[in-house]
Amino acid sequence: MADDRFNTIAKEYDLWPIVDPAYHLLHESVIKRIEEGLAGDPRSTISVFEIGYGTGHTTKMILEADPRIRIIGADPSSGMLAEANNLLDGTELAERAQLCLGGALDVMPHYGPYAQVVSVCTLHNMVPSERPELCRLSFENLEPGGLYISGDKVAVNDPAQYLLMWDRWVRDFDGFLDHGLLDSYYYWRNHEVDDHLNRYTEAEAIGMLEAAGFVDVTIVERLNMYVVITARKPR
Ligand SMILES: C[S@@+](CC[C@H](N)C(=O)[O-])C[C@H]1O[C@@H](n2cnc3c(N)ncnc32)[C@H](O)[C@@H]1O
């Protein structure tokens, strides 16, 4: 499945933290869960599937977290693949990453089973009807005892509280204007409206994972509009 939604912004994507300090905190939190999940694993090679590698920023952090990790990544944006290759090529990390051009639903079944399925800021960009299928497929392609870790934009359950948070969130996009980034400002405003219309709640996120068969489904942290969710496949 080709997806050009991110192609227009791929080159500029790394400017996003200008308006969103929680983006880095989200990554740190996800990496911490990956490390905790692998602590005590005696294996010398560990297979991790990454949903939506984007510019490779997340991929790089995952690879740096543990030298035993081998990543299979999926992303349908050719612009993002080019950015990710730019970031990793020529480094030792590239040898441990296989970045595939395609949606996670298509790519994931070809290379499992995985010790972990990880994603940052991706599920909210998927067509809503694909999300339960992604949870089901992640469950199917994880090893027994394997860990699903997602850091994503997820709405709080209370609609009134969500709207207040969303209003504050969108106002922060003015930070692009302070840097003279008019195109980024309009791109992200439009993108955000799509995200808002396609949002899913904490209850829906937990429900999808439990319906897929996961246990210990837990929202381990909330960072502004994001949450980090972990779930385990029973042994
Ligand atoms: C907001 S970016 C996040 C990238 C990276 N994880 C980060 O946090 O910087 C979301 C990425 O998900 C990708 N994406 C969208 N739909 C996808 C799908 N069905 N499967 C895999 N990736 C997808 C987009 O192309 C985009 O590169």
The ligand as a Gaussian input file, in Angstrom:
#p B3LYP/6-31G(d) Opt

LIG

0 1
 C        4.319000      10.533000      12.720000
 S        5.371000       9.446000      11.845000
 C        6.289000       8.733000      13.181000
 C        7.609000       8.201000      12.748000
 C        8.581000       7.849000      13.877000
 N        8.166000       6.672000      14.614000
 C        8.763000       9.010000      14.829000
 O        8.170000       9.008000      15.904000
 O        9.491000       9.944000      14.486000
 C        4.244000       8.154000      11.401000
 C        4.771000       7.226000      10.353000
 O        3.856000       6.142000      10.229000
 C        3.822000       5.770000       8.877000
 N        2.617000       4.969000       8.626000
 C        1.364000       5.377000       8.298000
 N        0.563000       4.321000       8.091000
 C        1.317000       3.202000       8.315000
 C        1.073000       1.799000       8.247000
 N       -0.133000       1.311000       7.919000
 N        2.098000       0.952000       8.514000
 C        3.325000       1.423000       8.861000
 N        3.615000       2.739000       8.929000
 C        2.629000       3.622000       8.673000
 C        3.873000       7.106000       8.132000
 O        4.254000       6.972000       6.788000
 C        4.899000       7.858000       8.970000
 O        6.212000       7.700000       8.508000

